[in-house]
Every structure is written in structure tokens, then in C-alpha cells.
């Protein structure tokens, strides 16, 4: 039952995170060329509000203690902020598809390795008639990664023939927003960043860094549960995603986002670059909608890791996010059609089948 619950929560979290970009990709928002830290601020604000809402529900229910601060949640939040910033910075250099594929693939592999090697997450073992023990989880993880690669690459193969690095550098389904809309103004990429080998290499490196930070973010959830209680017998509440953990995470996210904002302002003053514009008349409603979805995705993903560990769960979450974002691209934005859409559907079937089979490989 726990395996089904954690898998369902992981897929729900991936679906929320795969849906939030539809608000970022609206024409007015793209035309406004909103700085990535502005969108990150909306995600941070909604996460903090979700934490406050969960504490309010505990207050109304008469729960005691109401709140137990967890420094590990703050550390997890500190790892979360760079995930979005490195990913957004990689998109102008290598395209949406390659950036999301490298992020999802590196997160899945690193999380699986950390969970098995350091947290000893149990996997279902099988024994041959000769007494040899073997595991199918790595096989299904590999087919999940292959399916995710198909979601990104097959539509490009069937819609516009590209080879090698050009294929990997191509956007997932449609051209990404202009670099000015996505760059970190402390280090803006050159206009021809995607046409240079160095720019593409940096883009892939940034996506891998995003995967490292995202793996660290959820590894800290698993690690926190192994630590001594911070205040007597209050261990359970300090690490409860439906209470103090999310509230502490939100406070940490606010602090870390403020630090990044301060560094951005200092860098802009030093270089003579104007500060990013909030443009609330354009961004407020899309930003809040995206933030709410991302906050819910964070909550359900954290719950999934608490219940089922990070190894299998993170692969399921990453695959779900790629599936849902691609489905929105087909159904809502009409970005691919014909043979390219059929190829995407075939890759989606492989990915979903692998995700389900991977879920069955969790040990007792």
C-alpha cells in the first residue's frame, strides 16, 4: 500500500510541476521578458503561504506543538532555489528539450544512487534457480530514462531531421523564449550562445548542476528523518511535510530568495544594469498560478519521498513531469502533430509502463 501511495504522490507532484509552465509560456509573459528570479519569487511566496496554511489548519485542529523548526528543511530549500535558476539559465544555451531531459535524467540517476548506496532503500530481489540474486529496478530505471529521452528526441526526428549535437540542442517542441527573457542578468549568455560549442557545454553543465541540487534537495528529506529529535520527542512534527517541515522550508526559501535578490541588485549596481522589473500587471496572475502548482508539486513530492524513499520516487516524478508538460504542448499549444505526435505517444507508453514496473520493484 505504501508503494502505491508514494508512487501516486510522486506522479501527482510531477504532474503539477509539468503543468505550471503553461502559465509561464503565455504570449504576454514571454513578450514581457520576465527575469527568472521574479518567477522564482512567486514560487517561493506560494510555498511559504502553503506552509502558513498548513500551520493554520493545525491551529484550528488544536494540534500541539503547533510548529517545530527544522534546519534541515531550510537546507533543502537552499538546494531548491538553484534548481530553477540553473535550469532556466541552461534553456537559452541548449533548448527546452535538452535542458529538461538532462535535468530529469541526472536527477533520476543521482537520486537512485544516493538512495541505494547511502540510505539503503530496499529493492525487490529475485533469485535464479542457481541461487544468483538479481534486481530488475536498474533495468526499469534505464527504460524509464530511455522513454524520457524518446519524449524529447523522437518528435524532433519526425518533424525536422537533425543529427548529433544539433538534435540535442534543439528545443523540445517550439523555439524557447529569447535569451534576454531567461538569462540571469548577473551573467547573461551571449546572443549566439546556442551556436557555440562552449555555450552548449555550459548549458549541459548547468542542467546537470540542477539535477545535483534537486537530488540533494530530496536527499535531505531522507537524511533528516535519520537525525536525532531536535527537541525531545518532537521528531515527527519537525519532519512532517503536512506541518512544520513545509513551514520551515517556506521560511528558508524566503531567506534564500532574498539573498539571491540582494546579490542580483548588487551585481546590477556594480555593472550598471537596471534591476529586474516586477511587471505585476502582466505577471501577477500567471505567476501566482504557476507558484501554486509548483508548491503543491513540492508538497506531494516531499510526501512521496518520506513514504517511499527517493530512489524510485524521483524517477517517477521526473517522468511524470516530462509526460505532462509534453501532453500540454500537444493538447494546449498544438506544438506538434502528425507523425511527431504519434512518436511522442509511443515514447509516452514506454515511459509510463516503465514507471509502473519500477514502482513494483520497491522492497518490503
Secondary structure, DSSP 8 states (H G I E B T S, - for coil): -HHHHHHHHHHHHHHHHHHTHHHHTSHHHHHHT--HHHHHHHHHHHHHHHHHHHHHHHHHTT-SS-----HHHHHHHHHHHHHHHHHHHHHHHH-HHHHHHHHHHHHHHHHHHHHHHTS---B--EE-TTS-EE-SHHHHHHHHHHHHHHHHHHHHHHHS---HHHHHHS-SSS----HHHHS-GGG---TTGGGSHHHHHHHHHHHHHHHHHHHHHHHHHHHHTTS--SSTT-HHHHT-TTTHHHHHHHHHHHHHHHHHHHHHHHHHHHHT-------HHHHHHHHHHHHHHHHHHHHHHHHHHHHH-HHHHHHHHHHHHHHHHHHHHHHTS----THHHHHHHHHHHHHHHHHHHHHTTB--
